[in-house]
Amino acid sequence: MRFSTYDSTCQIAQEIAEKIQQRNQYERRGEKTSKLTVTIRTLLQNLKEKIAL
C-alpha cells in the first residue's frame, strides 16, 4: 500500500467514525438517520475496496 493510499484510507475511516457519531446523535434526538446510514454504508464499501488493493 502506497503512502497516499494509506492517507486516503485513513481519511475514509475518519469520515466513517464522524458519520457514525453524527447518526448516533440523530438517533438520540429522534431524528431520521436513513440518509446517514446509506452514506456510512457507501463509505464502508469504499474503505473495503481501498483495503483490498
PDB file of N, CA, C, O and CB in Angstrom:
ATOM      1  N   MET A   1       0.853  -1.178   0.000  1.00  0.00           N
ATOM      2  CA  MET A   1       0.000   0.000   0.000  1.00  0.00           C
ATOM      3  C   MET A   1       0.895   1.236   0.000  1.00  0.00           C
ATOM      4  O   MET A   1       1.761   1.384   0.862  1.00  0.00           O
ATOM      5  CB  MET A   1      -0.968   0.001   1.229  1.00  0.00           C
ATOM      6  N   ARG A   2       0.688   2.096  -0.942  1.00  0.00           N
ATOM      7  CA  ARG A   2       1.467   3.331  -1.017  1.00  0.00           C
ATOM      8  C   ARG A   2       1.015   4.305   0.053  1.00  0.00           C
ATOM      9  O   ARG A   2      -0.083   4.188   0.595  1.00  0.00           O
ATOM     10  CB  ARG A   2       1.341   3.971  -2.404  1.00  0.00           C
ATOM     11  N   PHE A   3       1.873   5.266   0.349  1.00  0.00           N
ATOM     12  CA  PHE A   3       1.578   6.234   1.397  1.00  0.00           C
ATOM     13  C   PHE A   3       0.319   7.027   1.100  1.00  0.00           C
ATOM     14  O   PHE A   3      -0.488   7.254   2.002  1.00  0.00           O
ATOM     15  CB  PHE A   3       2.743   7.175   1.580  1.00  0.00           C
ATOM     16  N   SER A   4       0.129   7.459  -0.154  1.00  0.00           N
ATOM     17  CA  SER A   4      -1.069   8.230  -0.494  1.00  0.00           C
ATOM     18  C   SER A   4      -2.324   7.376  -0.336  1.00  0.00           C
ATOM     19  O   SER A   4      -3.374   7.881   0.062  1.00  0.00           O
ATOM     20  CB  SER A   4      -0.973   8.771  -1.932  1.00  0.00           C
ATOM     21  N   THR A   5      -2.220   6.089  -0.646  1.00  0.00           N
ATOM     22  CA  THR A   5      -3.341   5.176  -0.449  1.00  0.00           C
ATOM     23  C   THR A   5      -3.635   5.038   1.043  1.00  0.00           C
ATOM     24  O   THR A   5      -4.793   5.013   1.459  1.00  0.00           O
ATOM     25  CB  THR A   5      -3.041   3.792  -1.077  1.00  0.00           C
ATOM     26  N   TYR A   6      -2.581   4.951   1.834  1.00  0.00           N
ATOM     27  CA  TYR A   6      -2.744   4.877   3.292  1.00  0.00           C
ATOM     28  C   TYR A   6      -3.456   6.115   3.812  1.00  0.00           C
ATOM     29  O   TYR A   6      -4.386   6.009   4.611  1.00  0.00           O
ATOM     30  CB  TYR A   6      -1.379   4.721   3.986  1.00  0.00           C
ATOM     31  N   ASP A   7      -3.027   7.281   3.368  1.00  0.00           N
ATOM     32  CA  ASP A   7      -3.650   8.535   3.806  1.00  0.00           C
ATOM     33  C   ASP A   7      -5.128   8.587   3.449  1.00  0.00           C
ATOM     34  O   ASP A   7      -5.959   8.949   4.282  1.00  0.00           O
ATOM     35  CB  ASP A   7      -2.931   9.726   3.188  1.00  0.00           C
ATOM     36  N   SER A   8      -5.458   8.227   2.214  1.00  0.00           N
ATOM     37  CA  SER A   8      -6.859   8.285   1.805  1.00  0.00           C
ATOM     38  C   SER A   8      -7.695   7.236   2.542  1.00  0.00           C
ATOM     39  O   SER A   8      -8.870   7.463   2.829  1.00  0.00           O
ATOM     40  CB  SER A   8      -6.978   8.085   0.289  1.00  0.00           C
ATOM     41  N   THR A   9      -7.083   6.088   2.846  1.00  0.00           N
ATOM     42  CA  THR A   9      -7.779   5.059   3.615  1.00  0.00           C
ATOM     43  C   THR A   9      -8.071   5.562   5.027  1.00  0.00           C
ATOM     44  O   THR A   9      -9.170   5.367   5.544  1.00  0.00           O
ATOM     45  CB  THR A   9      -6.944   3.760   3.667  1.00  0.00           C
ATOM     46  N   CYS A  10      -7.095   6.202   5.640  1.00  0.00           N
ATOM     47  CA  CYS A  10      -7.292   6.770   6.981  1.00  0.00           C
ATOM     48  C   CYS A  10      -8.352   7.866   6.968  1.00  0.00           C
ATOM     49  O   CYS A  10      -9.141   7.983   7.905  1.00  0.00           O
ATOM     50  CB  CYS A  10      -5.970   7.329   7.525  1.00  0.00           C
ATOM     51  N   GLN A  11      -8.368   8.651   5.925  1.00  0.00           N
ATOM     52  CA  GLN A  11      -9.352   9.726   5.796  1.00  0.00           C
ATOM     53  C   GLN A  11     -10.764   9.150   5.710  1.00  0.00           C
ATOM     54  O   GLN A  11     -11.685   9.663   6.346  1.00  0.00           O
ATOM     55  CB  GLN A  11      -9.049  10.591   4.554  1.00  0.00           C
ATOM     56  N   ILE A  12     -10.935   8.088   4.926  1.00  0.00           N
ATOM     57  CA  ILE A  12     -12.246   7.447   4.821  1.00  0.00           C
ATOM     58  C   ILE A  12     -12.661   6.886   6.180  1.00  0.00           C
ATOM     59  O   ILE A  12     -13.810   7.045   6.592  1.00  0.00           O
ATOM     60  CB  ILE A  12     -12.223   6.321   3.753  1.00  0.00           C
ATOM     61  N   ALA A  13     -11.740   6.238   6.870  1.00  0.00           N
ATOM     62  CA  ALA A  13     -12.050   5.675   8.187  1.00  0.00           C
ATOM     63  C   ALA A  13     -12.463   6.771   9.164  1.00  0.00           C
ATOM     64  O   ALA A  13     -13.398   6.584   9.943  1.00  0.00           O
ATOM     65  CB  ALA A  13     -10.841   4.902   8.740  1.00  0.00           C
ATOM     66  N   GLN A  14     -11.782   7.902   9.131  1.00  0.00           N
ATOM     67  CA  GLN A  14     -12.129   9.029   9.999  1.00  0.00           C
ATOM     68  C   GLN A  14     -13.515   9.559   9.665  1.00  0.00           C
ATOM     69  O   GLN A  14     -14.299   9.866  10.564  1.00  0.00           O
ATOM     70  CB  GLN A  14     -11.091  10.151   9.869  1.00  0.00           C
ATOM     71  N   GLU A  15     -13.817   9.666   8.390  1.00  0.00           N
ATOM     72  CA  GLU A  15     -15.128  10.149   7.964  1.00  0.00           C
ATOM     73  C   GLU A  15     -16.232   9.192   8.419  1.00  0.00           C
ATOM     74  O   GLU A  15     -17.302   9.631   8.840  1.00  0.00           O
ATOM     75  CB  GLU A  15     -15.167  10.319   6.435  1.00  0.00           C
ATOM     76  N   ILE A  16     -15.972   7.891   8.334  1.00  0.00           N
ATOM     77  CA  ILE A  16     -16.942   6.896   8.802  1.00  0.00           C
ATOM     78  C   ILE A  16     -17.212   7.088  10.288  1.00  0.00           C
ATOM     79  O   ILE A  16     -18.364   7.084  10.721  1.00  0.00           O
ATOM     80  CB  ILE A  16     -16.433   5.459   8.529  1.00  0.00           C
ATOM     81  N   ALA A  17     -16.151   7.256  11.066  1.00  0.00           N
ATOM     82  CA  ALA A  17     -16.305   7.448  12.515  1.00  0.00           C
ATOM     83  C   ALA A  17     -17.143   8.692  12.816  1.00  0.00           C
ATOM     84  O   ALA A  17     -18.003   8.667  13.697  1.00  0.00           O
ATOM     85  CB  ALA A  17     -14.922   7.565  13.191  1.00  0.00           C
ATOM     86  N   GLU A  18     -16.893   9.766  12.094  1.00  0.00           N
ATOM     87  CA  GLU A  18     -17.643  11.009  12.295  1.00  0.00           C
ATOM     88  C   GLU A  18     -19.118  10.826  11.933  1.00  0.00           C
ATOM     89  O   GLU A  18     -19.999  11.302  12.649  1.00  0.00           O
ATOM     90  CB  GLU A  18     -17.031  12.145  11.457  1.00  0.00           C
ATOM     91  N   LYS A  19     -19.384  10.138  10.824  1.00  0.00           N
ATOM     92  CA  LYS A  19     -20.773   9.923  10.397  1.00  0.00           C
ATOM     93  C   LYS A  19     -21.523   9.026  11.378  1.00  0.00           C
ATOM     94  O   LYS A  19     -22.705   9.245  11.643  1.00  0.00           O
ATOM     95  CB  LYS A  19     -20.810   9.305   8.994  1.00  0.00           C
ATOM     96  N   ILE A  20     -20.837   8.016  11.916  1.00  0.00           N
ATOM     97  CA  ILE A  20     -21.471   7.143  12.902  1.00  0.00           C
ATOM     98  C   ILE A  20     -21.811   7.948  14.153  1.00  0.00           C
ATOM     99  O   ILE A  20     -22.893   7.788  14.718  1.00  0.00           O
ATOM    100  CB  ILE A  20     -20.549   5.946  13.255  1.00  0.00           C
ATOM    101  N   GLN A  21     -20.908   8.797  14.580  1.00  0.00           N
ATOM    102  CA  GLN A  21     -21.175   9.636  15.748  1.00  0.00           C
ATOM    103  C   GLN A  21     -22.362  10.566  15.487  1.00  0.00           C
ATOM    104  O   GLN A  21     -23.221  10.745  16.351  1.00  0.00           O
ATOM    105  CB  GLN A  21     -19.923  10.458  16.118  1.00  0.00           C
ATOM    106  N   GLN A  22     -22.402  11.148  14.307  1.00  0.00           N
ATOM    107  CA  GLN A  22     -23.500  12.038  13.933  1.00  0.00           C
ATOM    108  C   GLN A  22     -24.819  11.260  13.899  1.00  0.00           C
ATOM    109  O   GLN A  22     -25.841  11.749  14.381  1.00  0.00           O
ATOM    110  CB  GLN A  22     -23.223  12.697  12.557  1.00  0.00           C
ATOM    111  N   ARG A  23     -24.795  10.052  13.331  1.00  0.00           N
ATOM    112  CA  ARG A  23     -26.001   9.224  13.268  1.00  0.00           C
ATOM    113  C   ARG A  23     -26.505   8.890  14.668  1.00  0.00           C
ATOM    114  O   ARG A  23     -27.709   8.921  14.924  1.00  0.00           O
ATOM    115  CB  ARG A  23     -25.726   7.932  12.484  1.00  0.00           C
ATOM    116  N   ASN A  24     -25.582   8.573  15.571  1.00  0.00           N
ATOM    117  CA  ASN A  24     -25.968   8.263  16.947  1.00  0.00           C
ATOM    118  C   ASN A  24     -26.620   9.462  17.635  1.00  0.00           C
ATOM    119  O   ASN A  24     -27.571   9.305  18.402  1.00  0.00           O
ATOM    120  CB  ASN A  24     -24.748   7.808  17.744  1.00  0.00           C
ATOM    121  N   GLN A  25     -26.106  10.652  17.357  1.00  0.00           N
ATOM    122  CA  GLN A  25     -26.708  11.871  17.920  1.00  0.00           C
ATOM    123  C   GLN A  25     -28.122  12.067  17.364  1.00  0.00           C
ATOM    124  O   GLN A  25     -29.037  12.420  18.107  1.00  0.00           O
ATOM    125  CB  GLN A  25     -25.827  13.116  17.604  1.00  0.00           C
ATOM    126  N   TYR A  26     -28.297  11.842  16.075  1.00  0.00           N
ATOM    127  CA  TYR A  26     -29.614  11.966  15.455  1.00  0.00           C
ATOM    128  C   TYR A  26     -30.595  10.982  16.092  1.00  0.00           C
ATOM    129  O   TYR A  26     -31.739  11.331  16.382  1.00  0.00           O
ATOM    130  CB  TYR A  26     -29.523  11.726  13.932  1.00  0.00           C
ATOM    131  N   GLU A  27     -30.134   9.745  16.306  1.00  0.00           N
ATOM    132  CA  GLU A  27     -31.000   8.729  16.907  1.00  0.00           C
ATOM    133  C   GLU A  27     -31.448   9.148  18.305  1.00  0.00           C
ATOM    134  O   GLU A  27     -32.612   8.974  18.665  1.00  0.00           O
ATOM    135  CB  GLU A  27     -30.275   7.377  16.968  1.00  0.00           C
ATOM    136  N   ARG A  28     -30.532   9.696  19.087  1.00  0.00           N
ATOM    137  CA  ARG A  28     -30.872  10.132  20.451  1.00  0.00           C
ATOM    138  C   ARG A  28     -31.912  11.248  20.442  1.00  0.00           C
ATOM    139  O   ARG A  28     -32.729  11.349  21.357  1.00  0.00           O
ATOM    140  CB  ARG A  28     -29.614  10.606  21.187  1.00  0.00           C
ATOM    141  N   ARG A  29     -31.879  12.084  19.406  1.00  0.00           N
ATOM    142  CA  ARG A  29     -32.837  13.186  19.301  1.00  0.00           C
ATOM    143  C   ARG A  29     -34.110  12.773  18.577  1.00  0.00           C
ATOM    144  O   ARG A  29     -35.039  13.570  18.442  1.00  0.00           O
ATOM    145  CB  ARG A  29     -32.203  14.362  18.585  1.00  0.00           C
ATOM    146  N   GLY A  30     -34.154  11.535  18.114  1.00  0.00           N
ATOM    147  CA  GLY A  30     -35.338  11.049  17.414  1.00  0.00           C
ATOM    148  C   GLY A  30     -35.439  11.505  15.970  1.00  0.00           C
ATOM    149  O   GLY A  30     -36.520  11.474  15.381  1.00  0.00           O
ATOM    150  N   GLU A  31     -34.323  11.927  15.397  1.00  0.00           N
ATOM    151  CA  GLU A  31     -34.322  12.382  14.003  1.00  0.00           C
ATOM    152  C   GLU A  31     -34.071  11.206  13.064  1.00  0.00           C
ATOM    153  O   GLU A  31     -33.576  10.155  13.473  1.00  0.00           O
ATOM    154  CB  GLU A  31     -33.252  13.480  13.785  1.00  0.00           C
ATOM    155  N   LYS A  32     -34.421  11.409  11.809  1.00  0.00           N
ATOM    156  CA  LYS A  32     -34.224  10.357  10.806  1.00  0.00           C
ATOM    157  C   LYS A  32     -32.739  10.150  10.534  1.00  0.00           C
ATOM    158  O   LYS A  32     -31.962  11.103  10.465  1.00  0.00           O
ATOM    159  CB  LYS A  32     -34.962  10.707   9.497  1.00  0.00           C
ATOM    160  N   THR A  33     -32.367   8.889  10.382  1.00  0.00           N
ATOM    161  CA  THR A  33     -30.955   8.555  10.164  1.00  0.00           C
ATOM    162  C   THR A  33     -30.717   7.810   8.856  1.00  0.00           C
ATOM    163  O   THR A  33     -29.591   7.398   8.577  1.00  0.00           O
ATOM    164  CB  THR A  33     -30.442   7.722  11.315  1.00  0.00           C
ATOM    165  N   SER A  34     -31.754   7.634   8.059  1.00  0.00           N
ATOM    166  CA  SER A  34     -31.616   6.795   6.864  1.00  0.00           C
ATOM    167  C   SER A  34     -30.571   7.320   5.880  1.00  0.00           C
ATOM    168  O   SER A  34     -29.808   6.529   5.326  1.00  0.00           O
ATOM    169  CB  SER A  34     -32.949   6.683   6.165  1.00  0.00           C
ATOM    170  N   LYS A  35     -30.519   8.626   5.649  1.00  0.00           N
ATOM    171  CA  LYS A  35     -29.524   9.178   4.719  1.00  0.00           C
ATOM    172  C   LYS A  35     -28.104   8.953   5.238  1.00  0.00           C
ATOM    173  O   LYS A  35     -27.202   8.608   4.475  1.00  0.00           O
ATOM    174  CB  LYS A  35     -29.772  10.685   4.498  1.00  0.00           C
ATOM    175  N   LEU A  36     -27.918   9.151   6.539  1.00  0.00           N
ATOM    176  CA  LEU A  36     -26.595   8.926   7.117  1.00  0.00           C
ATOM    177  C   LEU A  36     -26.204   7.460   7.040  1.00  0.00           C
ATOM    178  O   LEU A  36     -25.046   7.138   6.778  1.00  0.00           O
ATOM    179  CB  LEU A  36     -26.558   9.401   8.565  1.00  0.00           C
ATOM    180  N   THR A  37     -27.163   6.572   7.266  1.00  0.00           N
ATOM    181  CA  THR A  37     -26.883   5.139   7.201  1.00  0.00           C
ATOM    182  C   THR A  37     -26.439   4.742   5.799  1.00  0.00           C
ATOM    183  O   THR A  37     -25.511   3.948   5.646  1.00  0.00           O
ATOM    184  CB  THR A  37     -28.120   4.328   7.615  1.00  0.00           C
ATOM    185  N   VAL A  38     -27.085   5.281   4.784  1.00  0.00           N
ATOM    186  CA  VAL A  38     -26.697   4.994   3.402  1.00  0.00           C
ATOM    187  C   VAL A  38     -25.291   5.530   3.130  1.00  0.00           C
ATOM    188  O   VAL A  38     -24.479   4.860   2.491  1.00  0.00           O
ATOM    189  CB  VAL A  38     -27.714   5.612   2.408  1.00  0.00           C
ATOM    190  N   THR A  39     -25.010   6.730   3.613  1.00  0.00           N
ATOM    191  CA  THR A  39     -23.686   7.317   3.436  1.00  0.00           C
ATOM    192  C   THR A  39     -22.620   6.463   4.111  1.00  0.00           C
ATOM    193  O   THR A  39     -21.556   6.220   3.540  1.00  0.00           O
ATOM    194  CB  THR A  39     -23.652   8.742   3.994  1.00  0.00           C
ATOM    195  N   ILE A  40     -22.909   6.012   5.323  1.00  0.00           N
ATOM    196  CA  ILE A  40     -21.964   5.171   6.057  1.00  0.00           C
ATOM    197  C   ILE A  40     -21.708   3.872   5.307  1.00  0.00           C
ATOM    198  O   ILE A  40     -20.561   3.442   5.187  1.00  0.00           O
ATOM    199  CB  ILE A  40     -22.488   4.874   7.470  1.00  0.00           C
ATOM    200  N   ARG A  41     -22.753   3.251   4.806  1.00  0.00           N
ATOM    201  CA  ARG A  41     -22.578   2.001   4.053  1.00  0.00           C
ATOM    202  C   ARG A  41     -21.718   2.219   2.815  1.00  0.00           C
ATOM    203  O   ARG A  41     -20.870   1.387   2.494  1.00  0.00           O
ATOM    204  CB  ARG A  41     -23.940   1.423   3.647  1.00  0.00           C
ATOM    205  N   THR A  42     -21.930   3.325   2.123  1.00  0.00           N
ATOM    206  CA  THR A  42     -21.140   3.640   0.935  1.00  0.00           C
ATOM    207  C   THR A  42     -19.672   3.844   1.306  1.00  0.00           C
ATOM    208  O   THR A  42     -18.773   3.335   0.636  1.00  0.00           O
ATOM    209  CB  THR A  42     -21.693   4.896   0.236  1.00  0.00           C
ATOM    210  N   LEU A  43     -19.446   4.592   2.380  1.00  0.00           N
ATOM    211  CA  LEU A  43     -18.072   4.820   2.830  1.00  0.00           C
ATOM    212  C   LEU A  43     -17.411   3.519   3.264  1.00  0.00           C
ATOM    213  O   LEU A  43     -16.229   3.308   2.994  1.00  0.00           O
ATOM    214  CB  LEU A  43     -18.048   5.827   3.981  1.00  0.00           C
ATOM    215  N   LEU A  44     -18.155   2.647   3.930  1.00  0.00           N
ATOM    216  CA  LEU A  44     -17.608   1.351   4.331  1.00  0.00           C
ATOM    217  C   LEU A  44     -17.219   0.518   3.113  1.00  0.00           C
ATOM    218  O   LEU A  44     -16.194  -0.164   3.124  1.00  0.00           O
ATOM    219  CB  LEU A  44     -18.623   0.586   5.188  1.00  0.00           C
ATOM    220  N   GLN A  45     -18.031   0.574   2.072  1.00  0.00           N
ATOM    221  CA  GLN A  45     -17.705  -0.147   0.845  1.00  0.00           C
ATOM    222  C   GLN A  45     -16.440   0.417   0.215  1.00  0.00           C
ATOM    223  O   GLN A  45     -15.583  -0.336  -0.249  1.00  0.00           O
ATOM    224  CB  GLN A  45     -18.872  -0.076  -0.150  1.00  0.00           C
ATOM    225  N   ASN A  46     -16.321   1.750   0.198  1.00  0.00           N
ATOM    226  CA  ASN A  46     -15.105   2.393  -0.324  1.00  0.00           C
ATOM    227  C   ASN A  46     -13.884   1.974   0.476  1.00  0.00           C
ATOM    228  O   ASN A  46     -12.826   1.702  -0.092  1.00  0.00           O
ATOM    229  CB  ASN A  46     -15.248   3.922  -0.297  1.00  0.00           C
ATOM    230  N   LEU A  47     -14.030   1.923   1.798  1.00  0.00           N
ATOM    231  CA  LEU A  47     -12.925   1.517   2.665  1.00  0.00           C
ATOM    232  C   LEU A  47     -12.532   0.075   2.377  1.00  0.00           C
ATOM    233  O   LEU A  47     -11.345  -0.245   2.303  1.00  0.00           O
ATOM    234  CB  LEU A  47     -13.308   1.683   4.149  1.00  0.00           C
ATOM    235  N   LYS A  48     -13.505  -0.780   2.219  1.00  0.00           N
ATOM    236  CA  LYS A  48     -13.236  -2.197   1.902  1.00  0.00           C
ATOM    237  C   LYS A  48     -12.440  -2.325   0.621  1.00  0.00           C
ATOM    238  O   LYS A  48     -11.488  -3.103   0.549  1.00  0.00           O
ATOM    239  CB  LYS A  48     -14.548  -2.986   1.778  1.00  0.00           C
ATOM    240  N   GLU A  49     -12.829  -1.561  -0.393  1.00  0.00           N
ATOM    241  CA  GLU A  49     -12.132  -1.610  -1.675  1.00  0.00           C
ATOM    242  C   GLU A  49     -10.700  -1.081  -1.549  1.00  0.00           C
ATOM    243  O   GLU A  49      -9.783  -1.635  -2.155  1.00  0.00           O
ATOM    244  CB  GLU A  49     -12.902  -0.804  -2.727  1.00  0.00           C
ATOM    245  N   LYS A  50     -10.504  -0.032  -0.780  1.00  0.00           N
ATOM    246  CA  LYS A  50      -9.150   0.521  -0.586  1.00  0.00           C
ATOM    247  C   LYS A  50      -8.257  -0.486   0.121  1.00  0.00           C
ATOM    248  O   LYS A  50      -7.092  -0.649  -0.243  1.00  0.00           O
ATOM    249  CB  LYS A  50      -9.206   1.836   0.225  1.00  0.00           C
ATOM    250  N   ILE A  51      -8.795  -1.158   1.124  1.00  0.00           N
ATOM    251  CA  ILE A  51      -8.013  -2.130   1.888  1.00  0.00           C
ATOM    252  C   ILE A  51      -7.654  -3.335   1.022  1.00  0.00           C
ATOM    253  O   ILE A  51      -6.581  -3.918   1.178  1.00  0.00           O
ATOM    254  CB  ILE A  51      -8.789  -2.585   3.136  1.00  0.00           C
ATOM    255  N   ALA A  52      -8.549  -3.705   0.113  1.00  0.00           N
ATOM    256  CA  ALA A  52      -8.327  -4.875  -0.737  1.00  0.00           C
ATOM    257  C   ALA A  52      -7.213  -4.650  -1.774  1.00  0.00           C
ATOM    258  O   ALA A  52      -6.703  -5.610  -2.351  1.00  0.00           O
ATOM    259  CB  ALA A  52      -9.622  -5.245  -1.448  1.00  0.00           C
ATOM    260  N   LEU A  53      -6.840  -3.398  -2.008  1.00  0.00           N
ATOM    261  CA  LEU A  53      -5.807  -3.105  -3.018  1.00  0.00           C
ATOM    262  C   LEU A  53      -4.449  -3.615  -2.618  1.00  0.00           C
ATOM    263  O   LEU A  53      -3.483  -3.446  -3.362  1.00  0.00           O
ATOM    264  CB  LEU A  53      -5.723  -1.623  -3.269  1.00  0.00           C
TER     265      LEU A  53
END
